[in-house]
Amino acid sequence: MSDCIHLTGIRAYGYTGLFAEEQTLGQWFEINLTLRLDLKQASESDRLEDTYDYGSDVAAIVKLVETSRFKLLEKLAAEIAKIALQSGRVKQVTVRLTKMHPPIPDFTGSVSIEITRDRH
């Protein structure tokens, strides 16, 4: 399947992390999704109901990040993937989850993980 929708730059403030300060103070996360699905029907009909309604899922993802307290990025990314796969149209989702400023001494970069999940 070659059709994709890319959602980039979803930002949310959350409390996922191993360290106590991450669970208490929180930090910024960025989420990027690649959704694989068939867009043929939507390209012909020009109707929202024939494609993936990403607006509602973006809101659900932001709420998940803001309200959940997981220790691992892997767990949060898997929960984000579940939201995207709830749409019957999405066949596969790739989630890239970035911790924008992880509390690592002498490290000024970000940390990202990427997972891919398929509809079964």
C-alpha angles and dihedrals in degrees: 000000000000103000116104141172115206120204110190135178101023103164127194137162112235148160106236116132145095098250123083092235091055090053092046107032099027129202144222122282130189122208127198122183134193111196120195115206143130109275096176097102093048092047089057101038100037088214125136092219089063094061141039115294099218096175095074093043093051088055091048092049093050090049091049092052093045097048105033127087110201126160097218134051087219091065094047091048091051091052090050089051090053090057092053093046092054087082107087089218098061111088098176136009131195115200122197109190119189128194098209099204112013115191096248118140115245092007121114100171134086132257122227135183127192127204132176123207130184131208108250 
